[in-house]
Amino acid sequence: MNGNVKDLRVYQKLEARGEMALRVYVPFLVYPEMKPDVLSEAIEMRVASTGKVRGGLVKFFMDGVIETGTGLLLDDYEGRPGWRGTAQFEPEQFTELALEADKQGLQIAVHCTGDGAVRRVLDSYEIVRKQNGGRDSRHRIEHIELVGDADVPRFAELGVIAAMQPNHSPLTVNSFDPWPACVGVQRYRRSFAWRTLRDAGAHLAFGSDWTVASMNPMTGIHSALNRTPWQEGDPDQSQTLEETLLCYTRDSAYAEHMDHEKGILREGYLADVVMLSEDIFQTPKKEILRVKTVMTICDGEITYEE
C-alpha cells in the first residue's frame, strides 16, 4: 500500500510480458515534506492505468503502531502518563493535501492505528466534504485498531471506508500479544471494532496488510470468525463467514471503485476466481485454516493449480 509511478511501470512491464498473475491498485505514497503539487504524479499514475495495473489512489501514514507507542491515541497509553503517541502530519497540513487530492478526483487512504489518528483524519475528511462538495469519493482509513465512541457513526455519515485487517487482532487477551496491555482494559471494547463499526453502518473492507502480515487470506478469515471478547461485557466483534467473505471480495472491490467489474461471480464481470479445497460453509470455524487454495484464475486464465 505504497508506491510511485516507477513501481506502476514495473508492474506494467510484467503485464506487457504476460507475467502479471493478479491485479494491482498502486497508491502514490505522500510524505510529510511534500507539497500539494506533488500529486501530479498520482494523477499521472491514474491516467497511465492499464487492465491489471491501476493508479488513482494516494496513501498517507498518519501515525505509527500501538505496540511501539507510536500510534496516536486520544488518551494516554496505559502505564505511560502524558504519552499519547505521535503523528506524521499536522491537522492543517494533512487537510491541505487531502483537499487537493479530493479536488483532483483522487482516492485517499490513510494509515491510522490509534483512535487519535482516526479522529484527526475523519475531521479532515469532513472539512474536505464541506469545502469540495460531496461525491462518491470512497476515501479510506486503514487499520482502525482503536476507535473513539463519537467517531463510530462518522464513517457512515461521511461515506468513509473502514479498511481493516482481521489478522492484526489478538484472538484472546491471553494470546501473549503486547497490544492489549498498551491500551488497557477500559479500551478493550473499542479495539478492532469490526462489529461495532458494521452495526453503525460503516462500509468495511478486509485485507491482509502484506508484507507486515501473511498474504494468505485464510489467516484473516480465521481471525474474523474466531475472535472472542477480551473481557466479560465487551461486544463480540467476530464476523460471520458470509460477512467475512464479502469483505474480502465484493466489499474490497467497492473500496477501490471496482465493484462494477469484479468482486462477485456474475456474467460480464472479470473472471477472477479462487477454488478452495472444500466447501468452507461446511468447515467448522475453528478448523478453517485447513482449507487450501487448489486453483486461482485471473482474467480467465489459470494462474495457479495444485
Rosetta blueprint (number, residue, H / E / L):
1 M L
2 N L
3 G L
4 N L
5 V H
6 K H
7 D H
8 L H
9 R H
10 V H
11 Y H
12 Q H
13 K H
14 L H
15 E H
16 A H
17 R L
18 G L
19 E L
20 M L
21 A L
22 L L
23 R L
24 V E
25 Y E
26 V E
27 P E
28 F E
29 L E
30 V L
31 Y L
32 P L
33 E L
34 M L
35 K L
36 P H
37 D H
38 V H
39 L H
40 S H
41 E H
42 A H
43 I H
44 E H
45 M H
46 R H
47 V H
48 A L
49 S L
50 T L
51 G L
52 K L
53 V E
54 R E
55 G E
56 G E
57 L E
58 V E
59 K E
60 F E
61 F E
62 M L
63 D L
64 G L
65 V L
66 I H
67 E H
68 T H
69 G L
70 T L
71 G L
72 L L
73 L L
74 L L
75 D L
76 D L
77 Y E
78 E L
79 G L
80 R E
81 P L
82 G L
83 W L
84 R L
85 G L
86 T L
87 A L
88 Q L
89 F L
90 E L
91 P H
92 E H
93 Q H
94 F H
95 T H
96 E H
97 L H
98 A H
99 L H
100 E H
101 A H
102 D H
103 K H
104 Q L
105 G L
106 L L
107 Q E
108 I E
109 A E
110 V E
111 H E
112 C E
113 T L
114 G L
115 D H
116 G H
117 A H
118 V H
119 R H
120 R H
121 V H
122 L H
123 D H
124 S H
125 Y H
126 E H
127 I H
128 V H
129 R H
130 K H
131 Q H
132 N H
133 G L
134 G L
135 R L
136 D L
137 S L
138 R L
139 H L
140 R E
141 I E
142 E E
143 H E
144 I L
145 E L
146 L E
147 V L
148 G L
149 D H
150 A H
151 D H
152 V L
153 P L
154 R H
155 F H
156 A H
157 E H
158 L H
159 G L
160 V L
161 I E
162 A E
163 A E
164 M E
165 Q L
166 P H
167 N H
168 H H
169 S L
170 P L
171 L L
172 T L
173 V L
174 N L
175 S L
176 F L
177 D L
178 P L
179 W H
180 P H
181 A H
182 C H
183 V H
184 G L
185 V H
186 Q H
187 R H
188 Y H
189 R H
190 R H
191 S E
192 F L
193 A L
194 W H
195 R H
196 T H
197 L H
198 R H
199 D H
200 A L
201 G L
202 A L
203 H E
204 L E
205 A E
206 F E
207 G L
208 S L
209 D L
210 W L
211 T L
212 V L
213 A L
214 S L
215 M L
216 N L
217 P H
218 M H
219 T H
220 G H
221 I H
222 H H
223 S H
224 A H
225 L H
226 N H
227 R L
228 T L
229 P L
230 W L
231 Q L
232 E L
233 G L
234 D L
235 P L
236 D L
237 Q L
238 S L
239 Q L
240 T L
241 L H
242 E H
243 E H
244 T H
245 L H
246 L H
247 C H
248 Y H
249 T L
250 R H
251 D H
252 S H
253 A H
254 Y H
255 A H
256 E L
257 H L
258 M L
259 D L
260 H L
261 E L
262 K L
263 G L
264 I L
265 L L
266 R L
267 E L
268 G L
269 Y L
270 L L
271 A L
272 D L
273 V E
274 V E
275 M E
276 L E
277 S L
278 E L
279 D L
280 I H
281 F H
282 Q H
283 T L
284 P L
285 K H
286 K H
287 E H
288 I H
289 L H
290 R H
291 V L
292 K L
293 T E
294 V E
295 M E
296 T E
297 I E
298 C E
299 D L
300 G L
301 E E
302 I E
303 T E
304 Y E
305 E E
306 E L
